[in-house]
Amino acid sequence: MKEGLVEKLVVADTISWKERFLVLTKSALFLAHDDNAATALDAIPLREIETVLHTNPEASGVKSHRRTQSMRGSLAQLHEQDDADTRHTEACFFVRTTQNGYNSGRTYQLCTSSPAECKNWVLEIENQAKVAKNEYEDALKPGLIDKC
């Protein structure tokens, strides 16, 4: 559906940005080392995405969502670390997952090459996540199994 290079914020002993290849499919968002990677480093089931948030919704034109405490803290870290690099504030977005899901409520921070590219990723992920959630909920509805 959509794929491209992004940078992923990695917080360990230090804070750093790692280049990753992002792939959006009908059911998941995958992160790999590059476009030739045979296996994904990480997967985010679309039905488990709670929020997709542009770090600078005013500049992107993307609607603003209520920010969680962890997102506000991460935004502060982004601004603190990257004052000289506006791309890490203007072309980034968060993907927050459900607490009881595969990624245990993890929040991913990803940067694209431009604010326009970021806006495109946010909208695509939001749209596909909505479809995936609806399909999952429909599959759980009683009576559908009886009709098959």
Backbone bond lengths (Angstrom), bond angles and torsions (degrees), N, CA, C in turn:
res aa  C-N    CA-C-N  psi(-1)  N-CA   C-N-CA  omega(-1)  CA-C   N-CA-C  phi
1 M - - - 1.442 - - 1.528 111.10 -
2 K 1.363 115.13 -52.85 1.466 119.72 178.03 1.513 107.66 -151.84
3 E 1.312 116.41 143.53 1.457 120.79 177.20 1.510 109.46 -153.77
4 G 1.334 116.03 155.21 1.456 120.50 178.39 1.514 111.96 171.56
5 L 1.323 114.55 170.97 1.457 121.36 179.36 1.525 110.76 -81.60
6 V 1.312 115.48 138.35 1.455 123.32 174.11 1.522 107.76 -138.56
7 E 1.302 116.52 171.66 1.447 121.64 169.05 1.519 107.50 -112.65
8 K 1.327 116.22 137.52 1.459 122.27 -178.99 1.517 107.80 -111.85
9 L 1.331 116.14 132.35 1.453 120.67 176.74 1.521 108.97 -74.70
10 V 1.334 115.62 125.58 1.461 121.60 179.06 1.524 107.40 -116.08
11 V 1.333 115.33 121.08 1.454 120.59 179.29 1.521 107.92 -111.45
12 A 1.304 115.85 112.28 1.467 122.20 176.62 1.532 105.52 -132.74
13 D 1.317 117.75 -126.04 1.465 120.35 173.51 1.521 110.31 -65.82
14 T 1.326 115.25 -31.50 1.460 121.90 176.37 1.522 108.44 -129.15
15 I 1.305 115.50 166.55 1.462 121.11 176.35 1.519 107.60 -100.37
16 S 1.333 116.20 125.24 1.461 119.59 -180.00 1.528 110.00 -144.63
17 W 1.308 115.40 164.56 1.459 122.61 177.01 1.516 108.69 -109.42
18 K 1.327 116.95 130.00 1.461 122.75 178.93 1.522 108.76 -116.71
19 E 1.317 116.25 131.87 1.462 120.12 177.19 1.525 109.06 -71.76
20 R 1.326 115.64 133.05 1.459 122.28 179.47 1.523 109.26 -136.98
21 F 1.324 114.77 155.67 1.456 121.52 174.74 1.520 106.61 -99.43
22 L 1.320 117.18 120.22 1.463 123.23 -176.19 1.518 109.13 -103.11
23 V 1.344 116.01 130.59 1.459 121.39 -179.91 1.524 108.63 -126.82
24 L 1.322 116.10 123.38 1.460 122.56 176.39 1.521 108.20 -102.20
25 T 1.341 116.07 120.97 1.458 121.10 176.68 1.527 108.14 -114.46
26 K 1.304 116.58 -175.39 1.462 121.92 179.41 1.529 111.83 -65.15
27 S 1.334 116.98 -26.96 1.465 119.61 -174.38 1.520 115.69 -118.17
28 A 1.354 118.40 -16.29 1.465 118.83 -174.96 1.523 111.93 -155.26
29 L 1.325 113.34 164.63 1.448 123.31 172.71 1.523 105.58 -111.49
30 F 1.334 117.69 121.49 1.459 122.11 -176.46 1.520 110.67 -112.23
31 L 1.326 116.18 143.15 1.461 123.06 174.20 1.523 107.99 -116.45
32 A 1.342 116.51 131.42 1.462 122.18 179.15 1.523 108.94 -134.70
33 H 1.342 116.25 167.25 1.466 119.85 177.34 1.521 111.40 -62.35
34 D 1.323 115.73 -44.16 1.467 120.39 179.42 1.524 109.07 -158.19
35 D 1.322 116.67 -179.38 1.465 119.90 -176.33 1.520 113.04 -71.84
36 N 1.324 118.23 -9.60 1.460 121.65 177.16 1.525 112.54 -97.70
37 A 1.313 116.80 -0.21 1.466 120.35 -176.90 1.528 110.35 -65.89
38 A 1.316 115.08 131.02 1.466 120.65 -179.20 1.531 111.50 -76.85
39 T 1.311 116.37 -28.03 1.463 119.81 -179.61 1.520 110.44 -129.78
40 A 1.303 115.22 150.04 1.462 121.12 179.20 1.521 110.29 -79.96
41 L 1.327 115.75 145.97 1.457 121.30 174.33 1.521 110.53 -77.59
42 D 1.325 115.62 -31.88 1.458 120.91 -177.39 1.523 108.96 -154.99
43 A 1.323 115.72 153.59 1.462 121.94 178.24 1.515 109.08 -134.86
44 I 1.312 115.75 140.87 1.456 122.23 176.51 1.529 107.49 -123.24
45 P 1.337 118.44 107.25 1.465 119.60 176.36 1.538 109.50 -61.07
46 L 1.311 117.32 129.34 1.465 120.85 -176.04 1.519 113.05 -61.28
47 R 1.330 116.82 -34.66 1.470 118.90 -178.51 1.526 112.09 -67.47
48 E 1.343 117.28 -13.97 1.460 121.87 -179.04 1.527 113.38 -100.98
49 I 1.331 117.08 7.78 1.462 120.13 177.24 1.518 108.56 -82.33
50 E 1.330 115.83 121.10 1.468 121.48 178.09 1.518 111.35 -85.54
51 T 1.328 115.65 -44.58 1.454 120.68 -173.29 1.518 110.67 -145.42
52 V 1.320 115.29 140.74 1.463 122.17 167.64 1.518 104.68 -121.86
53 L 1.322 116.61 120.96 1.462 121.03 -171.95 1.514 110.90 -131.57
54 H 1.315 116.77 124.47 1.456 122.00 173.24 1.523 107.10 -73.55
55 T 1.338 118.03 138.04 1.463 120.29 -178.68 1.518 112.30 -69.29
56 N 1.320 117.00 -20.05 1.455 121.14 179.12 1.525 109.26 -134.83
57 P 1.344 117.53 73.00 1.473 119.72 -174.69 1.523 114.01 -61.08
58 E 1.330 117.96 -28.56 1.462 120.03 -179.46 1.529 110.83 -65.20
59 A 1.330 116.97 -40.72 1.463 121.10 -178.70 1.524 112.03 -75.61
60 S 1.331 116.67 -29.09 1.461 119.87 -173.32 1.523 113.90 -89.19
61 G 1.329 116.77 -23.15 1.447 119.79 -174.19 1.522 112.39 83.05
62 V 1.331 117.71 0.77 1.457 122.29 178.08 1.516 108.19 -81.06
63 K 1.324 116.40 138.59 1.463 119.31 -179.04 1.525 110.45 -60.08
64 S 1.314 115.50 145.16 1.458 121.33 -178.18 1.521 110.23 -87.19
65 H 1.317 116.44 136.02 1.459 122.22 175.48 1.521 108.64 -103.83
66 R 1.313 115.69 161.86 1.460 119.89 175.30 1.523 107.68 -65.77
67 R 1.320 115.90 126.83 1.462 120.01 -178.22 1.518 110.17 -87.78
68 T 1.306 115.47 140.54 1.456 120.37 176.75 1.519 109.29 -86.09
69 Q 1.326 116.16 168.08 1.462 120.90 179.64 1.527 110.97 -58.77
70 S 1.344 117.80 -43.05 1.468 120.00 -178.65 1.521 110.94 -65.28
71 M 1.336 117.54 -34.89 1.456 120.16 178.53 1.521 110.83 -69.05
72 R 1.351 117.08 -40.48 1.468 119.75 177.99 1.524 110.26 -62.72
73 G 1.334 116.86 -41.86 1.456 120.69 178.18 1.517 111.57 -63.74
74 S 1.316 116.45 -40.59 1.459 120.75 179.24 1.521 111.01 -67.15
75 L 1.322 116.88 -38.03 1.458 119.98 176.52 1.517 110.76 -61.65
76 A 1.329 116.82 -41.21 1.460 120.85 178.26 1.529 109.89 -62.04
77 Q 1.342 117.17 -41.76 1.463 120.76 177.51 1.524 110.86 -63.21
78 L 1.324 116.87 -41.69 1.465 120.59 179.36 1.523 110.14 -59.30
79 H 1.339 116.55 -48.31 1.458 120.71 -177.50 1.524 111.10 -67.03
80 E 1.313 116.51 -38.85 1.457 121.54 -179.05 1.525 111.08 -65.56
81 Q 1.328 116.54 -44.96 1.463 121.22 -175.59 1.520 112.10 -77.00
82 D 1.306 117.98 -35.16 1.465 120.91 -167.83 1.519 114.17 -118.30
83 D 1.331 117.69 42.34 1.453 119.11 178.90 1.517 112.10 -57.11
84 A 1.323 116.96 -35.93 1.459 120.67 -178.32 1.526 112.46 -81.36
85 D 1.305 118.58 -17.28 1.465 122.35 -175.49 1.524 109.61 -114.39
86 T 1.327 117.12 92.23 1.462 120.72 -176.60 1.519 112.41 -68.41
87 R 1.339 118.61 -19.83 1.461 120.33 179.04 1.525 110.60 -59.95
88 H 1.328 117.35 -35.45 1.458 120.20 -179.20 1.523 112.88 -74.46
89 T 1.309 118.56 -2.48 1.461 120.92 171.95 1.525 111.57 -118.78
90 E 1.318 117.70 -31.87 1.458 121.14 -175.46 1.525 113.49 -90.57
91 A 1.327 118.03 -20.99 1.464 120.77 -174.87 1.528 111.50 -123.86
92 C 1.324 116.63 31.45 1.465 121.08 -178.39 1.521 111.45 -117.67
93 F 1.338 114.02 159.24 1.457 119.40 175.69 1.518 110.07 -147.94
94 F 1.319 114.97 158.57 1.454 123.26 177.40 1.521 108.94 -105.65
95 V 1.319 116.24 145.55 1.461 122.32 169.64 1.522 105.36 -125.34
96 R 1.333 115.80 114.03 1.467 120.72 -179.36 1.526 108.98 -106.07
97 T 1.336 115.76 134.19 1.464 121.23 -177.65 1.531 111.34 -104.33
98 T 1.326 116.11 164.29 1.465 120.56 -179.39 1.519 110.87 -68.42
99 Q 1.311 115.22 146.60 1.462 122.19 -176.28 1.531 112.66 -59.46
100 N 1.319 118.15 -40.93 1.465 121.44 -176.26 1.524 113.33 -98.24
101 G 1.309 117.09 18.45 1.459 120.63 -177.56 1.515 113.10 -96.00
102 Y 1.295 115.05 -168.63 1.458 124.16 -177.04 1.535 111.81 -56.38
103 N 1.332 117.32 -38.81 1.465 122.20 -177.23 1.525 113.85 -100.72
104 S 1.332 117.33 9.23 1.472 123.60 172.16 1.524 114.95 52.38
105 G 1.310 116.88 43.19 1.461 120.24 175.89 1.514 114.65 77.22
106 R 1.281 117.18 16.86 1.466 121.85 -178.86 1.527 110.63 -67.08
107 T 1.332 115.41 146.10 1.458 121.53 175.00 1.518 108.77 -113.05
108 Y 1.315 116.53 121.51 1.460 123.09 178.25 1.515 109.03 -95.38
109 Q 1.319 117.11 141.59 1.453 122.40 176.97 1.518 108.22 -120.71
110 L 1.323 115.68 117.83 1.466 121.76 -173.54 1.521 110.37 -126.59
111 C 1.329 117.21 143.47 1.462 122.48 177.28 1.519 110.17 -121.72
112 T 1.310 114.82 141.88 1.458 121.71 177.93 1.530 109.21 -108.51
113 S 1.312 116.52 -176.86 1.463 120.51 -177.38 1.525 113.85 -78.58
114 S 1.350 117.34 -17.87 1.465 119.78 -177.99 1.528 110.26 -157.34
115 P 1.328 117.97 160.31 1.462 120.40 175.49 1.532 113.07 -59.62
116 A 1.331 117.30 -35.99 1.472 120.29 179.37 1.532 110.63 -66.09
117 E 1.325 116.88 -41.69 1.464 121.15 177.69 1.526 110.29 -64.54
118 C 1.320 115.46 -39.52 1.462 120.78 178.29 1.526 110.25 -61.50
119 K 1.310 116.67 -47.61 1.465 121.34 179.14 1.522 110.35 -57.62
120 N 1.325 116.13 -42.25 1.460 120.76 179.58 1.525 111.26 -62.18
121 W 1.342 117.79 -45.86 1.470 121.18 178.32 1.529 110.46 -61.06
122 V 1.319 117.37 -45.70 1.474 121.10 -178.74 1.523 110.15 -58.18
123 L 1.321 117.29 -48.49 1.463 121.14 -178.33 1.529 111.85 -65.23
124 E 1.334 117.14 -43.10 1.471 120.90 179.34 1.531 111.58 -62.67
125 I 1.343 116.16 -46.09 1.463 119.79 -179.79 1.522 110.53 -64.65
126 E 1.332 117.19 -44.51 1.474 120.03 178.35 1.524 111.30 -58.27
127 N 1.321 116.73 -46.60 1.469 120.68 -178.82 1.523 111.71 -63.22
128 Q 1.323 116.92 -47.42 1.459 120.22 -179.28 1.527 112.15 -67.40
129 A 1.329 117.03 -35.68 1.469 120.28 177.93 1.529 110.19 -64.89
130 K 1.320 116.68 -39.61 1.462 120.82 178.91 1.534 110.45 -62.93
131 V 1.319 116.58 -44.08 1.469 121.01 178.31 1.527 110.27 -63.09
132 A 1.332 117.17 -46.16 1.468 121.55 -178.82 1.531 111.28 -61.95
133 K 1.330 117.24 -40.82 1.469 120.82 178.54 1.525 110.65 -64.61
134 N 1.325 116.64 -44.43 1.466 120.46 179.43 1.525 111.62 -62.21
135 E 1.326 116.98 -43.30 1.460 120.68 179.13 1.534 110.99 -64.15
136 Y 1.319 116.67 -39.93 1.463 121.18 179.59 1.537 110.26 -65.94
137 E 1.333 116.67 -45.32 1.468 120.68 179.23 1.523 111.36 -64.76
138 D 1.327 117.49 -39.17 1.467 120.87 177.63 1.528 111.11 -62.92
139 A 1.331 116.15 -38.05 1.467 119.82 179.84 1.525 112.19 -67.42
140 L 1.326 116.54 -23.87 1.469 120.77 -179.49 1.527 113.63 -88.45
141 K 1.327 116.68 -10.40 1.470 120.21 -177.01 1.516 110.72 -65.96
142 P 1.322 117.13 136.37 1.469 120.06 177.88 1.533 110.61 -65.14
143 G 1.295 115.34 147.00 1.462 120.32 177.74 1.508 113.44 97.40
144 L 1.331 118.09 -25.07 1.451 119.10 -179.57 1.536 110.63 -67.38
145 I 1.294 116.44 -35.98 1.463 119.97 179.64 1.517 110.18 -66.70
146 D 1.339 117.06 -39.56 1.460 121.55 -179.32 1.537 112.06 -63.63
147 K 1.341 116.32 -30.08 1.460 120.60 -176.87 1.517 112.46 -79.20
148 C 1.313 117.57 -17.00 1.480 120.91 -176.16 1.505 112.02 -75.05
